[in-house]
Amino acid sequence: MDFDHTFPALIARTLSELTGDERHVLRSAGLLDAFDPDLATQAAGLTHQSAARRLIERSMISEDPYAIWPYHLHGAIRAALRTADDHTEDQWTPADRHQAAERALAALGRQWQNARADTPVPSRALLVACLRQGLRLAADHHLDDLNWLADAAYAYAYTEDSVWEPVAPPAALHAPDANQQEPDTSADALAELLDAIARRQHQHRERTAGRLIKCWPRACCSARSLALPSTTAPRPTRTSDSPTTPCTACARSPTPAAGSAPLARGGLANLARIRGDFPTALAAILTLGWKGRHHSILGHIRWPHGDIDRVVAAFEAAWTEAEQHGAAGQRAVAQTLLALVTAFADPDRADEELALVSRDPVRVSSHCC
């Protein structure tokens, strides 16, 4: 290769040596952190993979055979693709790049949704990888259709077992004056929301509550994302000096759709309980149903009042409902709470409840509590 040129000029020369379809796939793949032939083909809007297959044989394409998407372009090449003046007839305009970003985001969503449909427990690594690429694409190109991202964010935080993997929100949100900065886009806000949830046990709870409140209005792009802060806010406000503020913010937000409404209302009921507004919490229980953990929340309301018999009855009802619905995690939580409560009134029964817990070990994720 002739190196008597600047790097962008070398990229432009390389582009001129490719076929039209290969150039189109290369520019589309350059929008992604990593890709496979199918993802690159869908991002390019083509119906055949031949161009992508030829492209990955080129020396400019790096390969990691153990990655979810094994192929990637070096950052310098990706940057040069955005700025190189290649003088080809099919050189992209900003509108072309935006449309390719929309196709790439949709393709990522289809990969995650197909994996979720094919297996009862889809790969968490794929979920996190799709979130990372999707959030970056949506933020960099100011994309508005975030429906699958919101669903994936909900799965990341509540229908899986942990929330410790970072999803790399924009660096500006972690600057020293991040408290004064607002997310620029809905994708930025959704990334900040997920980071606040993931880091809630690594920073002061009042800081977590503040971050949730700040990013909520822009992050609530669907019913799923509406449920995220309202079900998370009770935890950081348990030790906050002013739990009323998060509760007020939650109450002002739009009402989630049916699928997420019980969890969101359960979060509001917990907030009311924590701030001592027991009448509001009790009234909210009537609207929760099983999905909103109504019996469990009722038990938590009765518990600080020392009404042991009614607390036991509530947690027994929670156990029975969990058993009826095959919710092993919730059943284990209810069983453990029964052991705790009965220890204050009937130690012998508490021993029996603990024995039952030990004989029925299950994996319990944080959203069961």
C-alpha atoms as a printed R data frame, in Angstrom:
    type eleno elety resid chain resno       x       y      z
1   ATOM     1    CA   MET     A     1   0.000   0.000  0.000
2   ATOM     2    CA   ASP     A     2   1.212   3.542 -0.765
3   ATOM     3    CA   PHE     A     3   1.726   5.460  2.499
4   ATOM     4    CA   ASP     A     4   2.564   8.835  0.907
5   ATOM     5    CA   HIS     A     5  -0.923  10.042  1.746
6   ATOM     6    CA   THR     A     6  -2.881  11.136  4.801
7   ATOM     7    CA   PHE     A     7  -4.949   8.484  6.547
8   ATOM     8    CA   PRO     A     8  -8.330   9.816  5.301
9   ATOM     9    CA   ALA     A     9  -6.882   9.832  1.786
10  ATOM    10    CA   LEU     A    10  -5.859   6.190  2.175
11  ATOM    11    CA   ILE     A    11  -9.385   5.330  3.332
12  ATOM    12    CA   ALA     A    12 -10.833   7.179  0.353
13  ATOM    13    CA   ARG     A    13  -8.518   5.257 -1.965
14  ATOM    14    CA   THR     A    14  -9.554   1.962 -0.359
15  ATOM    15    CA   LEU     A    15 -13.225   2.855 -0.795
16  ATOM    16    CA   SER     A    16 -12.683   3.511 -4.474
17  ATOM    17    CA   GLU     A    17 -11.397  -0.054 -4.857
18  ATOM    18    CA   LEU     A    18 -14.574  -1.593 -3.390
19  ATOM    19    CA   THR     A    19 -17.793  -2.383 -5.210
20  ATOM    20    CA   GLY     A    20 -20.788  -0.159 -4.579
21  ATOM    21    CA   ASP     A    21 -22.456  -2.698 -2.283
22  ATOM    22    CA   GLU     A    22 -19.220  -3.242 -0.362
23  ATOM    23    CA   ARG     A    23 -18.833   0.503  0.198
24  ATOM    24    CA   HIS     A    24 -22.422   0.692  1.394
25  ATOM    25    CA   VAL     A    25 -21.907  -2.180  3.846
26  ATOM    26    CA   LEU     A    26 -18.599  -0.731  5.065
27  ATOM    27    CA   ARG     A    27 -20.105   2.673  5.812
28  ATOM    28    CA   SER     A    28 -23.042   1.011  7.573
29  ATOM    29    CA   ALA     A    29 -20.781  -1.268  9.612
30  ATOM    30    CA   GLY     A    30 -18.721   1.775 10.558
31  ATOM    31    CA   LEU     A    31 -21.684   3.008 12.599
32  ATOM    32    CA   LEU     A    32 -21.481  -0.091 14.813
33  ATOM    33    CA   ASP     A    33 -18.976  -0.972 17.513
34  ATOM    34    CA   ALA     A    34 -19.050  -4.586 16.284
35  ATOM    35    CA   PHE     A    35 -21.038  -6.558 13.745
36  ATOM    36    CA   ASP     A    36 -21.578  -9.844 11.953
37  ATOM    37    CA   PRO     A    37 -22.518 -10.274  8.269
38  ATOM    38    CA   ASP     A    38 -26.241 -10.351  9.049
39  ATOM    39    CA   LEU     A    39 -26.151  -7.202 11.196
40  ATOM    40    CA   ALA     A    40 -24.032  -5.311  8.654
41  ATOM    41    CA   THR     A    41 -26.315  -6.397  5.805
42  ATOM    42    CA   GLN     A    42 -29.457  -5.253  7.628
43  ATOM    43    CA   ALA     A    43 -27.833  -1.950  8.581
44  ATOM    44    CA   ALA     A    44 -27.008  -1.421  4.911
45  ATOM    45    CA   GLY     A    45 -30.571  -2.243  3.895
46  ATOM    46    CA   LEU     A    46 -29.472  -4.998  1.503
47  ATOM    47    CA   THR     A    47 -31.249  -8.299  0.933
48  ATOM    48    CA   HIS     A    48 -28.157 -10.456  0.382
49  ATOM    49    CA   GLN     A    49 -25.020 -11.032  2.457
50  ATOM    50    CA   SER     A    50 -22.528 -11.472 -0.382
51  ATOM    51    CA   ALA     A    51 -21.118  -7.948 -0.059
52  ATOM    52    CA   ALA     A    52 -20.723  -8.325  3.707
53  ATOM    53    CA   ARG     A    53 -19.050 -11.711  3.247
54  ATOM    54    CA   ARG     A    54 -16.540 -10.245  0.818
55  ATOM    55    CA   LEU     A    55 -15.923  -7.251  3.050
56  ATOM    56    CA   ILE     A    56 -15.000  -9.246  6.174
57  ATOM    57    CA   GLU     A    57 -12.187 -10.863  4.180
58  ATOM    58    CA   ARG     A    58 -10.517  -7.457  3.818
59  ATOM    59    CA   SER     A    59  -7.486  -6.677  5.976
60  ATOM    60    CA   MET     A    60  -9.114  -3.533  7.400
61  ATOM    61    CA   ILE     A    61 -11.702  -5.686  9.214
62  ATOM    62    CA   SER     A    62 -10.544  -7.022 12.595
63  ATOM    63    CA   GLU     A    63 -11.942 -10.250 14.028
64  ATOM    64    CA   ASP     A    64 -12.548 -11.526 17.551
65  ATOM    65    CA   PRO     A    65 -13.991 -15.041 17.143
66  ATOM    66    CA   TYR     A    66 -15.169 -15.143 20.775
67  ATOM    67    CA   ALA     A    67 -17.235 -11.949 20.657
68  ATOM    68    CA   ILE     A    68 -21.001 -11.855 20.153
69  ATOM    69    CA   TRP     A    69 -20.405  -9.928 16.928
70  ATOM    70    CA   PRO     A    70 -16.961 -11.076 15.777
71  ATOM    71    CA   TYR     A    71 -16.020  -8.263 13.370
72  ATOM    72    CA   HIS     A    72 -15.147  -4.641 14.017
73  ATOM    73    CA   LEU     A    73 -13.401  -1.638 12.514
74  ATOM    74    CA   HIS     A    74 -10.674   0.305 14.283
75  ATOM    75    CA   GLY     A    75 -11.891   3.601 15.707
76  ATOM    76    CA   ALA     A    76  -9.573   5.571 13.434
77  ATOM    77    CA   ILE     A    77 -11.067   3.880 10.377
78  ATOM    78    CA   ARG     A    78 -14.601   4.566 11.602
79  ATOM    79    CA   ALA     A    79 -13.746   8.230 12.155
80  ATOM    80    CA   ALA     A    80 -12.139   8.482  8.720
81  ATOM    81    CA   LEU     A    81 -15.205   6.926  7.093
82  ATOM    82    CA   ARG     A    82 -17.311   9.743  8.538
83  ATOM    83    CA   THR     A    83 -15.052  12.486  7.191
84  ATOM    84    CA   ALA     A    84 -13.233  11.070  4.155
85  ATOM    85    CA   ASP     A    85 -13.991  12.741  0.831
86  ATOM    86    CA   ASP     A    86 -13.917   9.625 -1.322
87  ATOM    87    CA   HIS     A    87 -15.262  11.259 -4.519
88  ATOM    88    CA   THR     A    88 -17.395   8.203 -5.269
89  ATOM    89    CA   GLU     A    89 -20.778   8.528 -6.930
90  ATOM    90    CA   ASP     A    90 -22.494   6.948 -3.932
91  ATOM    91    CA   GLN     A    91 -20.841   9.081 -1.244
92  ATOM    92    CA   TRP     A    92 -23.152   9.379  1.762
93  ATOM    93    CA   THR     A    93 -24.987  12.496  2.835
94  ATOM    94    CA   PRO     A    94 -25.897  13.186  6.497
95  ATOM    95    CA   ALA     A    95 -29.416  11.951  5.699
96  ATOM    96    CA   ASP     A    96 -27.994   8.675  4.363
97  ATOM    97    CA   ARG     A    97 -25.991   8.219  7.561
98  ATOM    98    CA   HIS     A    98 -29.056   8.923  9.713
99  ATOM    99    CA   GLN     A    99 -31.156   6.375  7.805
100 ATOM   100    CA   ALA     A   100 -28.404   3.773  8.148
101 ATOM   101    CA   ALA     A   101 -28.273   4.423 11.897
102 ATOM   102    CA   GLU     A   102 -32.040   3.844 12.074
103 ATOM   103    CA   ARG     A   103 -31.654   0.562 10.194
104 ATOM   104    CA   ALA     A   104 -28.765  -0.512 12.432
105 ATOM   105    CA   LEU     A   105 -30.777   0.254 15.578
106 ATOM   106    CA   ALA     A   106 -33.752  -1.704 14.250
107 ATOM   107    CA   ALA     A   107 -31.477  -4.632 13.324
108 ATOM   108    CA   LEU     A   108 -30.032  -4.735 16.845
109 ATOM   109    CA   GLY     A   109 -33.551  -4.760 18.227
110 ATOM   110    CA   ARG     A   110 -34.559  -7.654 16.002
111 ATOM   111    CA   GLN     A   111 -31.550  -9.696 17.110
112 ATOM   112    CA   TRP     A   112 -32.441  -9.240 20.782
113 ATOM   113    CA   GLN     A   113 -36.171  -9.802 20.252
114 ATOM   114    CA   ASN     A   114 -35.545 -12.950 18.194
115 ATOM   115    CA   ALA     A   115 -33.238 -14.321 20.896
116 ATOM   116    CA   ARG     A   116 -35.880 -13.589 23.523
117 ATOM   117    CA   ALA     A   117 -38.535 -15.385 21.464
118 ATOM   118    CA   ASP     A   118 -36.329 -18.415 20.767
119 ATOM   119    CA   THR     A   119 -35.174 -19.159 24.326
120 ATOM   120    CA   PRO     A   120 -36.948 -18.857 27.708
121 ATOM   121    CA   VAL     A   121 -33.890 -17.128 29.195
122 ATOM   122    CA   PRO     A   122 -32.053 -15.248 26.424
123 ATOM   123    CA   SER     A   123 -28.353 -14.477 26.760
124 ATOM   124    CA   ARG     A   124 -27.735 -11.647 29.180
125 ATOM   125    CA   ALA     A   125 -24.469 -10.918 27.370
126 ATOM   126    CA   LEU     A   126 -26.470 -10.328 24.173
127 ATOM   127    CA   LEU     A   127 -28.935  -8.113 26.051
128 ATOM   128    CA   VAL     A   128 -26.157  -5.916 27.471
129 ATOM   129    CA   ALA     A   129 -24.319  -5.800 24.130
130 ATOM   130    CA   CYS     A   130 -27.491  -4.741 22.290
131 ATOM   131    CA   LEU     A   131 -28.172  -2.086 24.914
132 ATOM   132    CA   ARG     A   132 -24.664  -0.668 24.669
133 ATOM   133    CA   GLN     A   133 -24.672  -0.452 20.887
134 ATOM   134    CA   GLY     A   134 -28.290   0.660 20.703
135 ATOM   135    CA   LEU     A   135 -27.962   3.451 23.263
136 ATOM   136    CA   ARG     A   136 -24.802   4.742 21.597
137 ATOM   137    CA   LEU     A   137 -26.412   4.709 18.139
138 ATOM   138    CA   ALA     A   138 -29.560   6.431 19.359
139 ATOM   139    CA   ALA     A   139 -27.596   9.104 21.231
140 ATOM   140    CA   ASP     A   140 -25.025   9.791 18.503
141 ATOM   141    CA   HIS     A   141 -27.615  10.072 15.741
142 ATOM   142    CA   HIS     A   142 -30.531  11.532 17.750
143 ATOM   143    CA   LEU     A   143 -32.880   8.664 16.985
144 ATOM   144    CA   ASP     A   144 -36.401   8.832 18.372
145 ATOM   145    CA   ASP     A   145 -37.793   5.291 18.068
146 ATOM   146    CA   LEU     A   146 -36.523   3.717 21.308
147 ATOM   147    CA   ASN     A   147 -39.304   1.209 21.944
148 ATOM   148    CA   TRP     A   148 -37.169  -1.937 21.883
149 ATOM   149    CA   LEU     A   149 -34.438  -0.155 23.855
150 ATOM   150    CA   ALA     A   150 -36.943   0.634 26.595
151 ATOM   151    CA   ASP     A   151 -38.100  -2.996 26.674
152 ATOM   152    CA   ALA     A   152 -34.475  -4.172 26.803
153 ATOM   153    CA   ALA     A   153 -33.751  -1.687 29.585
154 ATOM   154    CA   TYR     A   154 -36.650  -3.114 31.571
155 ATOM   155    CA   ALA     A   155 -35.311  -6.649 31.075
156 ATOM   156    CA   TYR     A   156 -31.819  -5.470 32.039
157 ATOM   157    CA   ALA     A   157 -33.020  -4.032 35.325
158 ATOM   158    CA   TYR     A   158 -35.888  -6.256 36.429
159 ATOM   159    CA   THR     A   159 -36.480  -9.474 34.545
160 ATOM   160    CA   GLU     A   160 -32.859 -10.595 34.872
161 ATOM   161    CA   ASP     A   161 -30.816 -11.366 37.965
162 ATOM   162    CA   SER     A   162 -28.349  -8.510 38.324
163 ATOM   163    CA   VAL     A   163 -27.686  -5.001 37.151
164 ATOM   164    CA   TRP     A   164 -23.947  -4.685 37.624
165 ATOM   165    CA   GLU     A   165 -22.763  -4.534 34.012
166 ATOM   166    CA   PRO     A   166 -22.202  -0.924 32.899
167 ATOM   167    CA   VAL     A   167 -23.977   0.210 29.763
168 ATOM   168    CA   ALA     A   168 -21.582   3.124 29.202
169 ATOM   169    CA   PRO     A   169 -23.758   6.255 29.349
170 ATOM   170    CA   PRO     A   170 -22.319   9.425 27.797
171 ATOM   171    CA   ALA     A   171 -19.122  10.543 29.552
172 ATOM   172    CA   ALA     A   172 -20.473  14.042 30.144
173 ATOM   173    CA   LEU     A   173 -23.004  12.666 32.599
174 ATOM   174    CA   HIS     A   174 -20.142  11.539 34.857
175 ATOM   175    CA   ALA     A   175 -18.261  14.845 34.759
176 ATOM   176    CA   PRO     A   176 -17.656  16.697 38.074
177 ATOM   177    CA   ASP     A   177 -20.560  19.045 37.337
178 ATOM   178    CA   ALA     A   178 -22.846  16.217 36.172
179 ATOM   179    CA   ASN     A   179 -25.477  17.302 38.695
180 ATOM   180    CA   GLN     A   180 -25.971  20.480 36.656
181 ATOM   181    CA   GLN     A   181 -26.145  18.753 33.275
182 ATOM   182    CA   GLU     A   182 -29.277  17.411 31.679
183 ATOM   183    CA   PRO     A   183 -29.293  14.493 29.216
184 ATOM   184    CA   ASP     A   184 -29.241  15.727 25.624
185 ATOM   185    CA   THR     A   185 -31.448  13.001 24.149
186 ATOM   186    CA   SER     A   186 -33.916  10.360 25.250
187 ATOM   187    CA   ALA     A   187 -31.201   7.751 24.693
188 ATOM   188    CA   ASP     A   188 -28.816   9.693 26.964
189 ATOM   189    CA   ALA     A   189 -31.534   9.868 29.612
190 ATOM   190    CA   LEU     A   190 -32.307   6.149 29.331
191 ATOM   191    CA   ALA     A   191 -28.595   5.326 29.665
192 ATOM   192    CA   GLU     A   192 -28.318   7.597 32.710
193 ATOM   193    CA   LEU     A   193 -31.386   5.940 34.230
194 ATOM   194    CA   LEU     A   194 -29.871   2.470 33.806
195 ATOM   195    CA   ASP     A   195 -26.536   3.607 35.211
196 ATOM   196    CA   ALA     A   196 -28.269   5.090 38.266
197 ATOM   197    CA   ILE     A   197 -30.067   1.791 38.862
198 ATOM   198    CA   ALA     A   198 -26.911  -0.264 38.377
199 ATOM   199    CA   ARG     A   199 -24.871   1.956 40.721
200 ATOM   200    CA   ARG     A   200 -27.510   2.375 43.407
201 ATOM   201    CA   GLN     A   201 -25.525   0.307 45.908
202 ATOM   202    CA   HIS     A   202 -22.259   2.095 45.105
203 ATOM   203    CA   GLN     A   203 -23.256   5.695 45.743
204 ATOM   204    CA   HIS     A   204 -25.284   7.683 48.251
205 ATOM   205    CA   ARG     A   205 -28.972   6.869 47.930
206 ATOM   206    CA   GLU     A   206 -29.964  10.516 47.803
207 ATOM   207    CA   ARG     A   207 -27.671  10.893 44.783
208 ATOM   208    CA   THR     A   208 -29.380   7.902 43.134
209 ATOM   209    CA   ALA     A   209 -32.832   9.373 43.761
210 ATOM   210    CA   GLY     A   210 -31.707  12.702 42.317
211 ATOM   211    CA   ARG     A   211 -30.378  11.052 39.174
212 ATOM   212    CA   LEU     A   212 -33.608   9.103 38.689
213 ATOM   213    CA   ILE     A   213 -35.721  12.233 39.026
214 ATOM   214    CA   LYS     A   214 -33.472  14.227 36.672
215 ATOM   215    CA   CYS     A   215 -33.479  11.743 33.807
216 ATOM   216    CA   TRP     A   216 -37.000  10.352 34.200
217 ATOM   217    CA   PRO     A   217 -38.969  12.870 32.051
218 ATOM   218    CA   ARG     A   218 -36.823  12.280 28.957
219 ATOM   219    CA   ALA     A   219 -36.217   8.581 29.563
220 ATOM   220    CA   CYS     A   220 -39.892   7.650 29.761
221 ATOM   221    CA   CYS     A   221 -40.252   6.804 26.089
222 ATOM   222    CA   SER     A   222 -42.531   3.802 26.686
223 ATOM   223    CA   ALA     A   223 -44.601   2.072 29.324
224 ATOM   224    CA   ARG     A   224 -41.663  -0.162 30.227
225 ATOM   225    CA   SER     A   225 -39.280   2.698 30.924
226 ATOM   226    CA   LEU     A   226 -41.988   4.485 32.915
227 ATOM   227    CA   ALA     A   227 -41.966   1.589 35.353
228 ATOM   228    CA   LEU     A   228 -38.198   1.633 35.927
229 ATOM   229    CA   PRO     A   229 -37.808   4.667 38.206
230 ATOM   230    CA   SER     A   230 -41.073   4.148 40.084
231 ATOM   231    CA   THR     A   231 -40.106   0.613 41.085
232 ATOM   232    CA   THR     A   232 -36.521   1.602 41.885
233 ATOM   233    CA   ALA     A   233 -37.036   4.899 43.702
234 ATOM   234    CA   PRO     A   234 -38.225   3.355 47.012
235 ATOM   235    CA   ARG     A   235 -34.844   1.719 47.628
236 ATOM   236    CA   PRO     A   236 -32.627   4.812 47.381
237 ATOM   237    CA   THR     A   237 -35.114   6.850 49.410
238 ATOM   238    CA   ARG     A   238 -35.136   4.515 52.412
239 ATOM   239    CA   THR     A   239 -32.303   6.491 53.982
240 ATOM   240    CA   SER     A   240 -32.870   9.760 52.143
241 ATOM   241    CA   ASP     A   241 -33.551  12.852 54.230
242 ATOM   242    CA   SER     A   242 -36.538  13.722 52.072
243 ATOM   243    CA   PRO     A   243 -38.348  10.773 50.506
244 ATOM   244    CA   THR     A   244 -41.285  13.023 49.645
245 ATOM   245    CA   THR     A   245 -39.569  14.543 46.606
246 ATOM   246    CA   PRO     A   246 -39.123  11.276 44.685
247 ATOM   247    CA   CYS     A   247 -42.651  10.255 45.557
248 ATOM   248    CA   THR     A   248 -44.021  13.550 44.237
249 ATOM   249    CA   ALA     A   249 -42.000  13.218 41.054
250 ATOM   250    CA   CYS     A   250 -43.215   9.663 40.529
251 ATOM   251    CA   ALA     A   251 -46.823  10.648 41.040
252 ATOM   252    CA   ARG     A   252 -46.572  13.423 38.431
253 ATOM   253    CA   SER     A   253 -45.322  11.118 35.707
254 ATOM   254    CA   PRO     A   254 -47.645   9.612 33.105
255 ATOM   255    CA   THR     A   255 -49.380   6.414 34.033
256 ATOM   256    CA   PRO     A   256 -47.692   3.314 32.587
257 ATOM   257    CA   ALA     A   257 -49.638   0.971 30.384
258 ATOM   258    CA   ALA     A   258 -51.191  -2.212 31.685
259 ATOM   259    CA   GLY     A   259 -48.105  -4.414 31.491
260 ATOM   260    CA   SER     A   260 -45.991  -2.257 33.786
261 ATOM   261    CA   ALA     A   261 -48.650  -0.391 35.775
262 ATOM   262    CA   PRO     A   262 -48.815  -2.829 38.739
263 ATOM   263    CA   LEU     A   263 -45.060  -2.598 39.357
264 ATOM   264    CA   ALA     A   264 -45.121   1.177 39.027
265 ATOM   265    CA   ARG     A   265 -48.075   1.494 41.420
266 ATOM   266    CA   GLY     A   266 -46.326  -0.896 43.802
267 ATOM   267    CA   GLY     A   267 -43.328   1.422 43.783
268 ATOM   268    CA   LEU     A   268 -45.556   4.385 44.634
269 ATOM   269    CA   ALA     A   269 -47.201   2.412 47.448
270 ATOM   270    CA   ASN     A   270 -43.776   1.611 48.876
271 ATOM   271    CA   LEU     A   271 -42.785   5.272 48.691
272 ATOM   272    CA   ALA     A   272 -45.928   6.256 50.571
273 ATOM   273    CA   ARG     A   273 -45.215   3.585 53.209
274 ATOM   274    CA   ILE     A   274 -41.619   4.735 53.666
275 ATOM   275    CA   ARG     A   275 -42.598   8.365 54.214
276 ATOM   276    CA   GLY     A   276 -45.240   7.297 56.750
277 ATOM   277    CA   ASP     A   277 -48.308   7.983 54.624
278 ATOM   278    CA   PHE     A   278 -49.995   4.706 55.537
279 ATOM   279    CA   PRO     A   279 -53.547   5.665 54.407
280 ATOM   280    CA   THR     A   280 -52.239   6.363 50.892
281 ATOM   281    CA   ALA     A   281 -50.224   3.142 50.888
282 ATOM   282    CA   LEU     A   282 -53.213   1.081 52.047
283 ATOM   283    CA   ALA     A   283 -55.463   2.678 49.431
284 ATOM   284    CA   ALA     A   284 -52.913   1.921 46.713
285 ATOM   285    CA   ILE     A   285 -52.866  -1.775 47.638
286 ATOM   286    CA   LEU     A   286 -56.422  -2.121 46.317
287 ATOM   287    CA   THR     A   287 -55.136  -1.305 42.809
288 ATOM   288    CA   LEU     A   288 -52.056  -3.546 42.763
289 ATOM   289    CA   GLY     A   289 -53.175  -7.146 42.389
290 ATOM   290    CA   TRP     A   290 -50.752 -10.057 42.306
291 ATOM   291    CA   LYS     A   291 -48.348  -8.467 39.827
292 ATOM   292    CA   GLY     A   292 -48.040  -5.461 42.113
293 ATOM   293    CA   ARG     A   293 -47.090  -7.667 45.135
294 ATOM   294    CA   HIS     A   294 -50.168  -6.450 47.045
295 ATOM   295    CA   HIS     A   295 -49.987  -8.994 49.887
296 ATOM   296    CA   SER     A   296 -46.261  -8.480 50.369
297 ATOM   297    CA   ILE     A   297 -46.611  -4.693 50.510
298 ATOM   298    CA   LEU     A   298 -49.504  -5.053 52.968
299 ATOM   299    CA   GLY     A   299 -47.294  -7.197 55.190
300 ATOM   300    CA   HIS     A   300 -44.552  -4.570 55.103
301 ATOM   301    CA   ILE     A   301 -47.097  -1.914 56.095
302 ATOM   302    CA   ARG     A   302 -48.396  -3.968 59.049
303 ATOM   303    CA   TRP     A   303 -44.907  -4.983 60.202
304 ATOM   304    CA   PRO     A   304 -43.709  -1.701 61.823
305 ATOM   305    CA   HIS     A   305 -47.002  -1.511 63.734
306 ATOM   306    CA   GLY     A   306 -46.284  -4.832 65.444
307 ATOM   307    CA   ASP     A   307 -49.509  -6.425 64.199
308 ATOM   308    CA   ILE     A   308 -47.838  -9.839 63.955
309 ATOM   309    CA   ASP     A   309 -50.933 -11.946 63.245
310 ATOM   310    CA   ARG     A   310 -51.990  -9.783 60.318
311 ATOM   311    CA   VAL     A   311 -48.421  -9.586 59.038
312 ATOM   312    CA   VAL     A   312 -48.201 -13.383 59.068
313 ATOM   313    CA   ALA     A   313 -51.541 -13.607 57.252
314 ATOM   314    CA   ALA     A   314 -50.334 -11.175 54.575
315 ATOM   315    CA   PHE     A   315 -47.080 -13.040 53.923
316 ATOM   316    CA   GLU     A   316 -48.920 -16.381 53.925
317 ATOM   317    CA   ALA     A   317 -51.248 -14.988 51.265
318 ATOM   318    CA   ALA     A   318 -48.210 -13.748 49.309
319 ATOM   319    CA   TRP     A   319 -46.684 -17.249 49.505
320 ATOM   320    CA   THR     A   320 -49.933 -18.877 48.343
321 ATOM   321    CA   GLU     A   321 -50.304 -16.542 45.370
322 ATOM   322    CA   ALA     A   322 -46.674 -17.044 44.356
323 ATOM   323    CA   GLU     A   323 -47.197 -20.807 44.514
324 ATOM   324    CA   GLN     A   324 -50.341 -20.550 42.380
325 ATOM   325    CA   HIS     A   325 -48.526 -18.512 39.732
326 ATOM   326    CA   GLY     A   326 -45.358 -20.595 39.763
327 ATOM   327    CA   ALA     A   327 -43.234 -17.631 40.895
328 ATOM   328    CA   ALA     A   328 -40.468 -19.470 42.737
329 ATOM   329    CA   GLY     A   329 -38.499 -16.339 43.578
330 ATOM   330    CA   GLN     A   330 -41.451 -14.544 45.156
331 ATOM   331    CA   ARG     A   331 -42.409 -17.720 46.996
332 ATOM   332    CA   ALA     A   332 -38.913 -17.964 48.509
333 ATOM   333    CA   VAL     A   333 -39.009 -14.308 49.559
334 ATOM   334    CA   ALA     A   334 -42.419 -14.769 51.211
335 ATOM   335    CA   GLN     A   335 -41.162 -17.913 52.973
336 ATOM   336    CA   THR     A   336 -38.149 -16.037 54.345
337 ATOM   337    CA   LEU     A   337 -40.309 -13.137 55.521
338 ATOM   338    CA   LEU     A   338 -42.588 -15.608 57.296
339 ATOM   339    CA   ALA     A   339 -39.565 -17.016 59.121
340 ATOM   340    CA   LEU     A   340 -38.512 -13.518 60.185
341 ATOM   341    CA   VAL     A   341 -41.943 -12.457 61.415
342 ATOM   342    CA   THR     A   342 -42.828 -15.668 63.248
343 ATOM   343    CA   ALA     A   343 -39.499 -15.523 65.099
344 ATOM   344    CA   PHE     A   344 -41.040 -12.750 67.233
345 ATOM   345    CA   ALA     A   345 -44.186 -14.698 68.137
346 ATOM   346    CA   ASP     A   346 -43.601 -18.408 67.571
347 ATOM   347    CA   PRO     A   347 -39.891 -19.443 67.491
348 ATOM   348    CA   ASP     A   348 -40.773 -23.080 66.822
349 ATOM   349    CA   ARG     A   349 -42.695 -22.158 63.693
350 ATOM   350    CA   ALA     A   350 -39.840 -19.861 62.657
351 ATOM   351    CA   ASP     A   351 -37.497 -22.851 62.740
352 ATOM   352    CA   GLU     A   352 -39.925 -24.781 60.552
353 ATOM   353    CA   GLU     A   353 -40.162 -21.916 58.061
354 ATOM   354    CA   LEU     A   354 -36.375 -21.648 57.858
355 ATOM   355    CA   ALA     A   355 -36.142 -25.387 57.275
356 ATOM   356    CA   LEU     A   356 -38.594 -25.046 54.385
357 ATOM   357    CA   VAL     A   357 -36.491 -22.244 52.893
358 ATOM   358    CA   SER     A   358 -33.328 -24.340 53.085
359 ATOM   359    CA   ARG     A   359 -35.028 -27.306 51.413
360 ATOM   360    CA   ASP     A   360 -36.286 -25.224 48.500
361 ATOM   361    CA   PRO     A   361 -33.306 -23.205 47.253
362 ATOM   362    CA   VAL     A   362 -34.069 -21.025 44.256
363 ATOM   363    CA   ARG     A   363 -32.330 -18.220 42.488
364 ATOM   364    CA   VAL     A   364 -33.895 -14.978 43.671
365 ATOM   365    CA   SER     A   365 -33.436 -11.815 41.616
366 ATOM   366    CA   SER     A   366 -33.764  -8.317 43.012
367 ATOM   367    CA   HIS     A   367 -37.141  -7.669 41.368
368 ATOM   368    CA   CYS     A   368 -38.743 -10.449 43.461
369 ATOM   369    CA   CYS     A   369 -38.363  -8.430 46.645
